[in-house]
Amino acid sequence: MDIYRVALDSISAHVAILDETGVILETNRAWKDFGLANGIKIEPSCIGLNYLETCDQASKEPFDEPAVIAAGIRQVFLGEIEEFFVNYPCHSPTEERWFALRVVRFRDPELNRAVMSHENITPLMLVHRDLAAKEQNLRDQTVKLAESNIALKVLLEHRQKDRIQLEENMLANVRTLILPYIQQLMDTPLGKRERTMVEIVDERLNEITSPFLNRLVGLNTILTPQEIKVATMVREGRSSAEIADVLQLSVSAIDFHRKQVRKKLGLTGAPTNLRSYLLGLI
């Protein structure tokens, strides 16, 4: 029994031994079986076939796969590289296949020979392709999620602005369109029952317009009742002169209260607009 022949035929890779000119000197059983299974028209062992010439003839461009393989084998024979390795497709009419080609020199320095093996790596390539597809799908999903998050963020920002605008309009309308009439009623001689009802209306209106005031108080800041009044009207967009007229104070007194509000809100020396800051209290 030729134990070396048995060992060579036991290898799953398609193995061929080449001389320095590229002629195939020997092949194993896997090589022959592959040739028979794929309808090879020459002797399945391919012994005597010049593999380098076959690659040269199959090459149509300087750097296509046959040309690259032939160049790599020649580099091994010339001693320029220890090993040549490349993956390449070898599809049949019925299935997709990929192989890994490896070429190494004989360890015997007196023989300029090379061992060439073709290993079927189709399962590995299919797994790799499936993984690549899943990774691409994950990237696409990540992009879609990021776009959805941006859209949601924009929607929330719009909702926030709408909420602030609605609150601002409500406060302004209550103070300009309702409270003056309530005050007129309060200044009018009323019966006990009527005055109580007007006071209740006034209290309910204050409850409706109180969220902003509650948020001011909710800060770790101590604002006086007068400062809260000034801050409320600043948020409504009223000027110091308008606030002074409503509160029956001097403009300088209102400016003092504004400075105190800025100080207590930590805005002293900051370029932040007071009204913009107060509008942001949501």
C-alpha positions as YAML, in Angstrom:
chain: A
units: angstrom
residues:
- id: 1
  name: MET
  ca: [0.00, 0.00, 0.00]
- id: 2
  name: ASP
  ca: [1.30, 3.45, -0.98]
- id: 3
  name: ILE
  ca: [0.49, 5.32, 2.22]
- id: 4
  name: TYR
  ca: [1.29, 8.69, 0.60]
- id: 5
  name: ARG
  ca: [-1.13, 8.04, -2.25]
- id: 6
  name: VAL
  ca: [-3.81, 7.01, 0.27]
- id: 7
  name: ALA
  ca: [-3.18, 10.18, 2.27]
- id: 8
  name: LEU
  ca: [-3.37, 12.35, -0.86]
- id: 9
  name: ASP
  ca: [-6.62, 10.73, -1.98]
- id: 10
  name: SER
  ca: [-8.10, 11.18, 1.52]
- id: 11
  name: ILE
  ca: [-7.85, 14.97, 1.32]
- id: 12
  name: SER
  ca: [-11.12, 16.72, 0.48]
- id: 13
  name: ALA
  ca: [-9.34, 19.53, -1.38]
- id: 14
  name: HIS
  ca: [-8.58, 19.08, -5.08]
- id: 15
  name: VAL
  ca: [-4.78, 18.69, -5.10]
- id: 16
  name: ALA
  ca: [-2.35, 18.82, -8.02]
- id: 17
  name: ILE
  ca: [1.46, 18.76, -8.15]
- id: 18
  name: LEU
  ca: [3.09, 21.01, -10.76]
- id: 19
  name: ASP
  ca: [6.60, 21.12, -12.17]
- id: 20
  name: GLU
  ca: [8.46, 24.39, -12.69]
- id: 21
  name: THR
  ca: [6.87, 24.90, -16.12]
- id: 22
  name: GLY
  ca: [3.33, 24.48, -14.80]
- id: 23
  name: VAL
  ca: [2.73, 20.94, -16.05]
- id: 24
  name: ILE
  ca: [0.54, 18.79, -13.79]
- id: 25
  name: LEU
  ca: [2.52, 15.78, -12.60]
- id: 26
  name: GLU
  ca: [-0.02, 14.25, -10.21]
- id: 27
  name: THR
  ca: [-3.53, 14.83, -8.86]
- id: 28
  name: ASN
  ca: [-5.60, 13.23, -6.11]
- id: 29
  name: ARG
  ca: [-8.96, 11.52, -6.21]
- id: 30
  name: ALA
  ca: [-10.91, 14.68, -5.28]
- id: 31
  name: TRP
  ca: [-9.43, 16.44, -8.34]
- id: 32
  name: LYS
  ca: [-10.44, 13.59, -10.64]
- id: 33
  name: ASP
  ca: [-13.92, 13.25, -9.14]
- id: 34
  name: PHE
  ca: [-14.53, 16.96, -9.59]
- id: 35
  name: GLY
  ca: [-13.52, 16.73, -13.25]
- id: 36
  name: LEU
  ca: [-15.85, 13.78, -13.86]
- id: 37
  name: ALA
  ca: [-18.75, 15.46, -12.04]
- id: 38
  name: ASN
  ca: [-18.36, 18.60, -14.16]
- id: 39
  name: GLY
  ca: [-18.10, 16.88, -17.54]
- id: 40
  name: ILE
  ca: [-14.43, 17.53, -18.21]
- id: 41
  name: LYS
  ca: [-13.57, 16.63, -21.82]
- id: 42
  name: ILE
  ca: [-9.99, 15.52, -21.17]
- id: 43
  name: GLU
  ca: [-8.59, 12.82, -18.93]
- id: 44
  name: PRO
  ca: [-9.99, 13.60, -15.42]
- id: 45
  name: SER
  ca: [-6.62, 13.47, -13.72]
- id: 46
  name: CYS
  ca: [-5.35, 16.27, -16.02]
- id: 47
  name: ILE
  ca: [-1.84, 14.79, -15.76]
- id: 48
  name: GLY
  ca: [0.37, 16.30, -18.48]
- id: 49
  name: LEU
  ca: [-1.80, 19.42, -18.80]
- id: 50
  name: ASN
  ca: [0.10, 22.69, -18.50]
- id: 51
  name: TYR
  ca: [-1.91, 24.58, -15.89]
- id: 52
  name: LEU
  ca: [-0.08, 27.88, -16.45]
- id: 53
  name: GLU
  ca: [-0.74, 27.79, -20.20]
- id: 54
  name: THR
  ca: [-4.40, 26.99, -19.50]
- id: 55
  name: CYS
  ca: [-4.63, 30.07, -17.26]
- id: 56
  name: ASP
  ca: [-2.86, 32.20, -19.88]
- id: 57
  name: GLN
  ca: [-5.27, 31.08, -22.59]
- id: 58
  name: ALA
  ca: [-8.30, 31.69, -20.36]
- id: 59
  name: SER
  ca: [-7.11, 35.19, -19.47]
- id: 60
  name: LYS
  ca: [-8.82, 37.97, -21.43]
- id: 61
  name: GLU
  ca: [-7.49, 40.94, -19.47]
- id: 62
  name: PRO
  ca: [-4.13, 41.62, -17.76]
- id: 63
  name: PHE
  ca: [-5.56, 41.46, -14.25]
- id: 64
  name: ASP
  ca: [-8.47, 39.05, -14.47]
- id: 65
  name: GLU
  ca: [-8.60, 35.93, -12.28]
- id: 66
  name: PRO
  ca: [-6.73, 33.50, -14.61]
- id: 67
  name: ALA
  ca: [-3.95, 36.07, -15.10]
- id: 68
  name: VAL
  ca: [-3.66, 36.74, -11.37]
- id: 69
  name: ILE
  ca: [-3.54, 33.00, -10.59]
- id: 70
  name: ALA
  ca: [-0.86, 32.33, -13.23]
- id: 71
  name: ALA
  ca: [1.22, 35.25, -11.96]
- id: 72
  name: GLY
  ca: [0.93, 34.02, -8.37]
- id: 73
  name: ILE
  ca: [2.06, 30.49, -9.28]
- id: 74
  name: ARG
  ca: [5.07, 31.84, -11.18]
- id: 75
  name: GLN
  ca: [6.03, 33.98, -8.17]
- id: 76
  name: VAL
  ca: [6.03, 30.84, -6.00]
- id: 77
  name: PHE
  ca: [8.31, 29.00, -8.48]
- id: 78
  name: LEU
  ca: [10.66, 31.98, -8.63]
- id: 79
  name: GLY
  ca: [10.88, 32.08, -4.85]
- id: 80
  name: GLU
  ca: [9.46, 35.63, -4.68]
- id: 81
  name: ILE
  ca: [6.72, 34.51, -2.30]
- id: 82
  name: GLU
  ca: [6.40, 31.51, 0.00]
- id: 83
  name: GLU
  ca: [2.73, 30.96, -0.66]
- id: 84
  name: PHE
  ca: [0.03, 32.18, -3.03]
- id: 85
  name: PHE
  ca: [-3.61, 32.25, -1.89]
- id: 86
  name: VAL
  ca: [-6.78, 33.53, -3.54]
- id: 87
  name: ASN
  ca: [-10.55, 32.96, -3.38]
- id: 88
  name: TYR
  ca: [-12.41, 32.70, -6.67]
- id: 89
  name: PRO
  ca: [-15.91, 31.84, -7.91]
- id: 90
  name: CYS
  ca: [-16.48, 28.70, -9.93]
- id: 91
  name: HIS
  ca: [-20.22, 28.61, -10.57]
- id: 92
  name: SER
  ca: [-21.94, 25.82, -12.45]
- id: 93
  name: PRO
  ca: [-25.23, 26.10, -14.40]
- id: 94
  name: THR
  ca: [-27.07, 24.69, -11.37]
- id: 95
  name: GLU
  ca: [-25.31, 26.15, -8.34]
- id: 96
  name: GLU
  ca: [-23.06, 28.86, -7.02]
- id: 97
  name: ARG
  ca: [-19.62, 27.71, -5.87]
- id: 98
  name: TRP
  ca: [-16.48, 29.33, -4.51]
- id: 99
  name: PHE
  ca: [-13.03, 27.85, -4.02]
- id: 100
  name: ALA
  ca: [-9.88, 28.82, -2.15]
- id: 101
  name: LEU
  ca: [-6.72, 28.27, -4.21]
- id: 102
  name: ARG
  ca: [-3.45, 27.77, -2.34]
- id: 103
  name: VAL
  ca: [-0.02, 27.17, -3.93]
- id: 104
  name: VAL
  ca: [3.17, 26.31, -1.98]
- id: 105
  name: ARG
  ca: [6.60, 25.05, -3.02]
- id: 106
  name: PHE
  ca: [7.93, 21.59, -2.30]
- id: 107
  name: ARG
  ca: [10.08, 21.48, 0.81]
- id: 108
  name: ASP
  ca: [12.73, 19.54, -1.14]
- id: 109
  name: PRO
  ca: [15.24, 22.18, -2.37]
- id: 110
  name: GLU
  ca: [16.42, 19.86, -5.16]
- id: 111
  name: LEU
  ca: [12.97, 19.70, -6.77]
- id: 112
  name: ASN
  ca: [11.37, 22.85, -8.10]
- id: 113
  name: ARG
  ca: [7.83, 21.64, -7.64]
- id: 114
  name: ALA
  ca: [4.64, 23.20, -6.30]
- id: 115
  name: VAL
  ca: [1.57, 21.78, -4.58]
- id: 116
  name: MET
  ca: [-1.70, 23.39, -5.62]
- id: 117
  name: SER
  ca: [-4.97, 22.81, -3.74]
- id: 118
  name: HIS
  ca: [-8.53, 23.96, -4.45]
- id: 119
  name: GLU
  ca: [-10.77, 23.85, -1.37]
- id: 120
  name: ASN
  ca: [-14.54, 24.25, -1.69]
- id: 121
  name: ILE
  ca: [-15.50, 27.20, 0.54]
- id: 122
  name: THR
  ca: [-19.06, 27.62, -0.76]
- id: 123
  name: PRO
  ca: [-20.75, 27.13, 2.66]
- id: 124
  name: LEU
  ca: [-18.46, 29.76, 4.19]
- id: 125
  name: MET
  ca: [-19.11, 32.21, 1.36]
- id: 126
  name: LEU
  ca: [-22.88, 31.72, 1.58]
- id: 127
  name: VAL
  ca: [-22.78, 32.38, 5.32]
- id: 128
  name: HIS
  ca: [-20.62, 35.44, 4.71]
- id: 129
  name: ARG
  ca: [-23.01, 36.74, 2.04]
- id: 130
  name: ASP
  ca: [-26.01, 36.14, 4.29]
- id: 131
  name: LEU
  ca: [-24.26, 37.95, 7.13]
- id: 132
  name: ALA
  ca: [-23.39, 40.85, 4.84]
- id: 133
  name: ALA
  ca: [-27.03, 41.08, 3.73]
- id: 134
  name: LYS
  ca: [-28.20, 41.10, 7.35]
- id: 135
  name: GLU
  ca: [-25.63, 43.75, 8.26]
- id: 136
  name: GLN
  ca: [-26.83, 45.89, 5.35]
- id: 137
  name: ASN
  ca: [-30.42, 45.39, 6.44]
- id: 138
  name: LEU
  ca: [-29.43, 46.40, 9.98]
- id: 139
  name: ARG
  ca: [-27.71, 49.52, 8.64]
- id: 140
  name: ASP
  ca: [-30.81, 50.37, 6.61]
- id: 141
  name: GLN
  ca: [-33.01, 49.89, 9.67]
- id: 142
  name: THR
  ca: [-30.64, 52.06, 11.71]
- id: 143
  name: VAL
  ca: [-30.86, 54.82, 9.11]
- id: 144
  name: LYS
  ca: [-34.66, 54.58, 9.06]
- id: 145
  name: LEU
  ca: [-34.74, 54.67, 12.86]
- id: 146
  name: ALA
  ca: [-32.48, 57.72, 12.91]
- id: 147
  name: GLU
  ca: [-34.71, 59.44, 10.35]
- id: 148
  name: SER
  ca: [-37.79, 58.55, 12.40]
- id: 149
  name: ASN
  ca: [-36.13, 59.92, 15.53]
- id: 150
  name: ILE
  ca: [-35.31, 63.16, 13.74]
- id: 151
  name: ALA
  ca: [-38.88, 63.43, 12.47]
- id: 152
  name: LEU
  ca: [-40.21, 62.72, 15.95]
- id: 153
  name: LYS
  ca: [-37.88, 65.29, 17.45]
- id: 154
  name: VAL
  ca: [-39.03, 67.91, 14.94]
- id: 155
  name: LEU
  ca: [-42.65, 67.00, 15.66]
- id: 156
  name: LEU
  ca: [-42.10, 67.34, 19.40]
- id: 157
  name: GLU
  ca: [-40.35, 70.67, 18.93]
- id: 158
  name: HIS
  ca: [-43.28, 71.91, 16.86]
- id: 159
  name: ARG
  ca: [-45.70, 70.63, 19.48]
- id: 160
  name: GLN
  ca: [-43.66, 72.39, 22.15]
- id: 161
  name: LYS
  ca: [-43.73, 75.65, 20.24]
- id: 162
  name: ASP
  ca: [-47.45, 75.30, 19.59]
- id: 163
  name: ARG
  ca: [-48.03, 74.65, 23.27]
- id: 164
  name: ILE
  ca: [-46.03, 77.70, 24.28]
- id: 165
  name: GLN
  ca: [-47.81, 79.84, 21.69]
- id: 166
  name: LEU
  ca: [-51.21, 78.57, 22.82]
- id: 167
  name: GLU
  ca: [-50.38, 79.31, 26.45]
- id: 168
  name: GLU
  ca: [-49.01, 82.72, 25.57]
- id: 169
  name: ASN
  ca: [-52.12, 83.58, 23.55]
- id: 170
  name: MET
  ca: [-54.40, 82.36, 26.32]
- id: 171
  name: LEU
  ca: [-52.60, 84.40, 28.96]
- id: 172
  name: ALA
  ca: [-52.61, 87.48, 26.77]
- id: 173
  name: ASN
  ca: [-56.28, 87.11, 25.87]
- id: 174
  name: VAL
  ca: [-57.35, 86.56, 29.48]
- id: 175
  name: ARG
  ca: [-55.38, 89.58, 30.67]
- id: 176
  name: THR
  ca: [-56.44, 91.90, 27.85]
- id: 177
  name: LEU
  ca: [-59.97, 90.72, 27.05]
- id: 178
  name: ILE
  ca: [-61.35, 89.40, 30.34]
- id: 179
  name: LEU
  ca: [-59.54, 90.65, 33.40]
- id: 180
  name: PRO
  ca: [-60.15, 94.34, 32.70]
- id: 181
  name: TYR
  ca: [-63.90, 93.68, 32.76]
- id: 182
  name: ILE
  ca: [-63.56, 91.60, 35.91]
- id: 183
  name: GLN
  ca: [-61.72, 94.52, 37.50]
- id: 184
  name: GLN
  ca: [-64.44, 96.92, 36.39]
- id: 185
  name: LEU
  ca: [-67.02, 94.67, 38.00]
- id: 186
  name: MET
  ca: [-64.94, 94.53, 41.19]
- id: 187
  name: ASP
  ca: [-64.84, 98.35, 41.25]
- id: 188
  name: THR
  ca: [-68.60, 98.54, 40.81]
- id: 189
  name: PRO
  ca: [-70.91, 98.52, 43.84]
- id: 190
  name: LEU
  ca: [-72.17, 94.95, 43.99]
- id: 191
  name: GLY
  ca: [-74.35, 92.93, 46.27]
- id: 192
  name: LYS
  ca: [-72.69, 90.39, 48.51]
- id: 193
  name: ARG
  ca: [-73.81, 87.46, 46.35]
- id: 194
  name: GLU
  ca: [-72.77, 89.12, 43.08]
- id: 195
  name: ARG
  ca: [-69.35, 90.15, 44.47]
- id: 196
  name: THR
  ca: [-68.78, 86.58, 45.66]
- id: 197
  name: MET
  ca: [-69.55, 85.26, 42.18]
- id: 198
  name: VAL
  ca: [-67.22, 87.80, 40.54]
- id: 199
  name: GLU
  ca: [-64.46, 86.86, 43.00]
- id: 200
  name: ILE
  ca: [-64.99, 83.19, 42.19]
- id: 201
  name: VAL
  ca: [-64.70, 83.94, 38.46]
- id: 202
  name: ASP
  ca: [-61.51, 85.90, 39.12]
- id: 203
  name: GLU
  ca: [-60.07, 83.04, 41.19]
- id: 204
  name: ARG
  ca: [-60.92, 80.45, 38.52]
- id: 205
  name: LEU
  ca: [-59.30, 82.55, 35.82]
- id: 206
  name: ASN
  ca: [-56.17, 82.82, 37.95]
- id: 207
  name: GLU
  ca: [-56.17, 79.02, 38.35]
- id: 208
  name: ILE
  ca: [-56.42, 78.58, 34.59]
- id: 209
  name: THR
  ca: [-53.52, 80.95, 33.94]
- id: 210
  name: SER
  ca: [-51.41, 79.74, 36.85]
- id: 211
  name: PRO
  ca: [-49.23, 76.97, 35.25]
- id: 212
  name: PHE
  ca: [-46.56, 79.47, 34.28]
- id: 213
  name: LEU
  ca: [-46.59, 81.01, 37.73]
- id: 214
  name: ASN
  ca: [-46.34, 77.55, 39.29]
- id: 215
  name: ARG
  ca: [-43.28, 76.80, 37.19]
- id: 216
  name: LEU
  ca: [-41.67, 80.01, 38.31]
- id: 217
  name: VAL
  ca: [-42.33, 79.10, 41.93]
- id: 218
  name: GLY
  ca: [-41.17, 75.55, 41.18]
- id: 219
  name: LEU
  ca: [-37.69, 76.86, 40.47]
- id: 220
  name: ASN
  ca: [-35.34, 76.94, 43.41]
- id: 221
  name: THR
  ca: [-35.79, 80.68, 43.31]
- id: 222
  name: ILE
  ca: [-37.47, 83.05, 45.70]
- id: 223
  name: LEU
  ca: [-39.47, 85.61, 43.74]
- id: 224
  name: THR
  ca: [-41.55, 88.19, 45.49]
- id: 225
  name: PRO
  ca: [-45.20, 88.55, 44.46]
- id: 226
  name: GLN
  ca: [-44.30, 91.77, 42.66]
- id: 227
  name: GLU
  ca: [-41.44, 90.07, 40.81]
- id: 228
  name: ILE
  ca: [-43.79, 87.25, 39.76]
- id: 229
  name: LYS
  ca: [-46.19, 89.85, 38.34]
- id: 230
  name: VAL
  ca: [-43.36, 91.54, 36.45]
- id: 231
  name: ALA
  ca: [-42.01, 88.22, 35.15]
- id: 232
  name: THR
  ca: [-45.48, 87.18, 33.99]
- id: 233
  name: MET
  ca: [-45.97, 90.36, 31.98]
- id: 234
  name: VAL
  ca: [-42.41, 90.21, 30.57]
- id: 235
  name: ARG
  ca: [-43.23, 86.75, 29.29]
- id: 236
  name: GLU
  ca: [-46.33, 88.17, 27.63]
- id: 237
  name: GLY
  ca: [-44.10, 90.57, 25.70]
- id: 238
  name: ARG
  ca: [-45.00, 93.75, 27.56]
- id: 239
  name: SER
  ca: [-42.49, 96.57, 27.75]
- id: 240
  name: SER
  ca: [-41.28, 98.11, 31.01]
- id: 241
  name: ALA
  ca: [-43.46, 101.17, 30.32]
- id: 242
  name: GLU
  ca: [-46.56, 98.99, 29.83]
- id: 243
  name: ILE
  ca: [-45.85, 97.01, 32.99]
- id: 244
  name: ALA
  ca: [-45.26, 100.22, 34.94]
- id: 245
  name: ASP
  ca: [-48.61, 101.55, 33.76]
- id: 246
  name: VAL
  ca: [-50.46, 98.37, 34.76]
- id: 247
  name: LEU
  ca: [-48.80, 98.07, 38.17]
- id: 248
  name: GLN
  ca: [-48.84, 101.83, 38.72]
- id: 249
  name: LEU
  ca: [-45.10, 101.97, 39.34]
- id: 250
  name: SER
  ca: [-42.27, 103.93, 37.78]
- id: 251
  name: VAL
  ca: [-40.35, 102.52, 34.83]
- id: 252
  name: SER
  ca: [-37.17, 102.56, 36.92]
- id: 253
  name: ALA
  ca: [-38.93, 100.41, 39.55]
- id: 254
  name: ILE
  ca: [-39.92, 97.91, 36.86]
- id: 255
  name: ASP
  ca: [-36.34, 97.84, 35.55]
- id: 256
  name: PHE
  ca: [-35.16, 97.14, 39.10]
- id: 257
  name: HIS
  ca: [-37.60, 94.23, 39.41]
- id: 258
  name: ARG
  ca: [-36.46, 92.85, 36.03]
- id: 259
  name: LYS
  ca: [-32.84, 92.93, 37.21]
- id: 260
  name: GLN
  ca: [-33.82, 91.14, 40.39]
- id: 261
  name: VAL
  ca: [-35.67, 88.44, 38.41]
- id: 262
  name: ARG
  ca: [-32.62, 87.94, 36.15]
- id: 263
  name: LYS
  ca: [-30.37, 87.71, 39.19]
- id: 264
  name: LYS
  ca: [-32.56, 85.12, 40.92]
- id: 265
  name: LEU
  ca: [-32.84, 83.09, 37.70]
- id: 266
  name: GLY
  ca: [-29.06, 83.07, 37.33]
- id: 267
  name: LEU
  ca: [-29.09, 85.22, 34.20]
- id: 268
  name: THR
  ca: [-26.97, 88.12, 35.47]
- id: 269
  name: GLY
  ca: [-24.21, 88.81, 32.96]
- id: 270
  name: ALA
  ca: [-25.62, 86.25, 30.51]
- id: 271
  name: PRO
  ca: [-26.70, 87.28, 26.98]
- id: 272
  name: THR
  ca: [-29.94, 85.33, 27.39]
- id: 273
  name: ASN
  ca: [-33.10, 87.33, 26.72]
- id: 274
  name: LEU
  ca: [-35.34, 87.29, 29.79]
- id: 275
  name: ARG
  ca: [-38.56, 86.78, 27.84]
- id: 276
  name: SER
  ca: [-37.05, 83.93, 25.82]
- id: 277
  name: TYR
  ca: [-35.93, 82.27, 29.04]
- id: 278
  name: LEU
  ca: [-39.35, 82.64, 30.63]
- id: 279
  name: LEU
  ca: [-41.04, 81.25, 27.50]
- id: 280
  name: GLY
  ca: [-38.83, 78.20, 27.88]
- id: 281
  name: LEU
  ca: [-40.23, 77.40, 31.31]
- id: 282
  name: ILE
  ca: [-42.49, 74.49, 30.28]
...
